[in-house]
C-alpha cells in the first residue's frame, strides 16, 4: 500500500524516525485498531492513533456526551452535549485526518458481540471504566488472537499493560475475574491522567503495528501524577487462568 504525496508530507516527521520510515508508515496505513470507549482514555488514544496515520479506527461506545464528561474526554465539546460519543468522535477524527477511515459502533460490548464488533481489527484499546467489561475485552482478545492494550485511571493515578495472546500474561492473570456488579460508582479523575495513560496505550499500539521496541508485556506500568513517578512491575502468566489457560498450558485457544 503506497503512501500518497500528501501522506508523505503529513507524516514526514515520524517517517524520519529510523524505527518507522516509509515501511513502518505503510504498516500503520494498513492497520485497523478497535477502541473500546470514546471517553477519557479513548480520546487521547484515538487522537494520537489518528494523527499517526493508522488506516482504520473502529470506535465503540454506546453513551452520549454529557457536561460531566468534558473535564477529561477531549474528543468532545460542550456543543456535542447529547450527541452519541461514537458519532462525536468520528466527526473530530475525520476532521483531524481525512486520509483514514473511522467507523463507529453504537453498541454495548457483551460476550456475544465482540467477534462482530472487532472483526478485522489488529488490536483492541481498552478504554473502558467497567472492570467487568474489561474482562469481556480480555477474553475477546484471547478468542480473536489479537493484542489488548489495557489502561485504567483513578484520580492522579493510572496503569497500562499490553496483552499478547499466547505470549504474555493477560488481564485475568493480573486480577481474578470480578463478580458481576449492578452498581458502578463514579471514578474520580483529573483529565491529565487519562491523557498520560491513553497516550501510552496509543504508543503501545503503534509499536506493535510497526514491530519495533519493547511492549508492556508481562509488565504493569503504574503512574502516580502527584509524585510524578512511573514504576513497572513484572506480571507472570497465572497457571489455570480461565482466559489464557489454553495458551499457557500449551493447548490451542
N, C-alpha and C positions, 0 to 999 in steps of 0.2 A: 504494500500500500504506500504509494509515493506521496511525499509531502508536497503541498502546493506552495507557490511562491509566497502567498500570504502567511501560510503556516510557518515557513522558514523564517519569515520576518517576525512573526508573533513570538515564536519560541527560541529566537536567536540566543538569548542569554543562557537558557538552560541547555540548548544544544552544544554550547561551548564547554559545558561540564564534561570532562573526559568520560565519566561513567555513564553519560547519557548519549551524547552525539546524535546523529541522524538516525542511527539504528534504534537507539532507545526511544527516540521520539516517535518513530514509526510503530514501535511496540505499544506505546501509550495510545496512539491513534486507533489501534486495532482492539484495544481492551474495553471491557464493559464491567463496571463496578456497580453493585447494588448498595444503596444507602438506606438502611432501615431507620427512619426517623429524620424529619426535617426541622429539628429543634436546635437545642444548644450545641450539641456535638455534631449533628448533621450539617449545620450551617457552615462552619469553617471547613469541615471535611469536604463538603460538596463544592464550596467556592474554590478551594485550592486544587482539587482534582479537575474541576472545570478549567481553571486558569492554566493548569499544566498540560491540557490537551488530551485527557482521557476521552477516547472517542465516543463513549456512550455511558451515560449515568441513568440508573433507574432509581427514582425517588419513591419511597413507600411511606406514606403517612396518612392516617385516617382523620386526623384532627383538623380544627380550624385555628386561624390566628386569633389570639386574644391579647389584650393590652398587657396582661401579666407575663407574657412571653418575651416582651421586647427588650428586657434588660440583658438578654443573652442570645436570643435567636435572630442573628444578624442577617439572615436571608429575608426577613420580613420587616415591614414598617407599619406605622400607625394607619396608613391608608389601606393596608391589607386586612385590617380587623374584620373578622367574619368570613374571610376567604379561606378555602381549603389550603393547608400548608403546602401540600404537594404542588398545587397549581401556582401558588405564590413563588415557591422555589423554582419551578420551571421557568417562570417569566424572568426572574432575576438572572438565572444561569444562562438562559438563551441570549439575553442582552449582553452578558459578560463575554460569552464566547459563542457566536453563531455558527462556528465550524464544528461543534459537537452536537450529538443528539441527546436530548433529555426526555425520558419517558417517565410518566407518573403512574402510580398505582394507589388509588384512594381505598385502602383496604386494611383491615385488622390482620396482623400476622398470626397465623394459627398453625398447628402441626399439619393440618390438611391442605394448606395452600402454598407452603414455602417452595415446593418444586416449581409451581407455576409462576409465583412472584419473582423468583430469582433465575428463571430459565435463561440460559445464555450468558449469565454473569460469570466473571472470572474471580470474583471475590465479594465479600459482604462486609460493609462497615456497620458495626454495632453502635448505633447512635440512639439507643433507647433509654428509658428511665425505669423500666419494669424488669426486675430480676427474673421474673417468671418467663417473660417473652424473650429475654436474652438467652435462656436455655433452649427455647424453641429455635432460635437462630443458630446456636451451637450445634444442635442436633442436625439442623438443615445443612450446615457446613460439612458435617460428617457424611451425611447421605449424598450430597452433591459432589463431595471431594474437592471443595474449593476453600480458600482461607477465610477466616473470620478475623477482622481487625476490631478487637474489643476496646471499648473505652467507657469510663464511668467517672462521675464527678459528685462532689458534695462540698458545699461551701468554697473554701480556698484549696481544697484537695482534690486530686484526681488520680486515675490509674489507667494504664494501657497495656495490652498484651496481644500478641498475634498467634493465632492458632492455625497450624498447617496439618490437616488430617493425615494421619499415618506417620508424621514426622515430629510432632511435638505434643506436649500436654494440652488438653482442651479446657474450656471454662469449667466443665463439670469436675475436672481433676483438681481445680483450684478451690471451688466451693461445691459441696454436695448439692444436688438439685433441691431447690426450696419447695416448701409446701405451698399449695395454691392459696392465695390470699384474695379476699374480696376488697379490702380497703388498701388504698395506695396513698400514704401521706405525702404531702408536697416536700420535695427535696430542696433545702436551701442552697442557693448557688449564686456566686458573683460571675458575671459574664466572661471575665478574662479566663476563668478556669476551663470551661469547655473550649474556649479559644485555643488554649495551650494543648489540651488533650486531643481535640479534633484535628489540630494540625499534625500532631504525632501520628494519628491514625491515617491521615492523608499521606504522610511521608512513608509509612509502612506499606501502604497500597502501591505507591509509586515504585518503591524499591522492589517489591515483589514482581511487579509488571516488567521492570527492566532487568530483573535478575541480578542486581548489584547490592552490595552492602550486607550488613548483619541485621536480621529481623529480630523482633522481640519474641522469639520462640523460646519456650521453656524459661521465660523470664517475665516478671511482673514489674513494670516501671511505675513507681509511686512518685507523685509530685505534691509538694507542700508549698503553696504560694505564699503563706505567711513567713515561713522560714527561708523561702526561695531555694529549696533543695530538691534534687532528684536522686532517688535511690532505686536500684533494681534488685530483685530477689529471685533466686533460682526456683523454678517450679518443675517437679518431676511428674511424668505420667503416672496416674494412680491405678494400681492393679485393680481390676474388677470394675473400673469406671463404666457406668451404664451407657455412656455416649461413645467413648472411643475404645471400648474393650476389644472389639474385633480387630482394631489396628494393633493395640499394644500386646495382644495375645497371639499376634501373627496370623490372624484369620483375614477374611475379606469383609468389608462393610455390608 
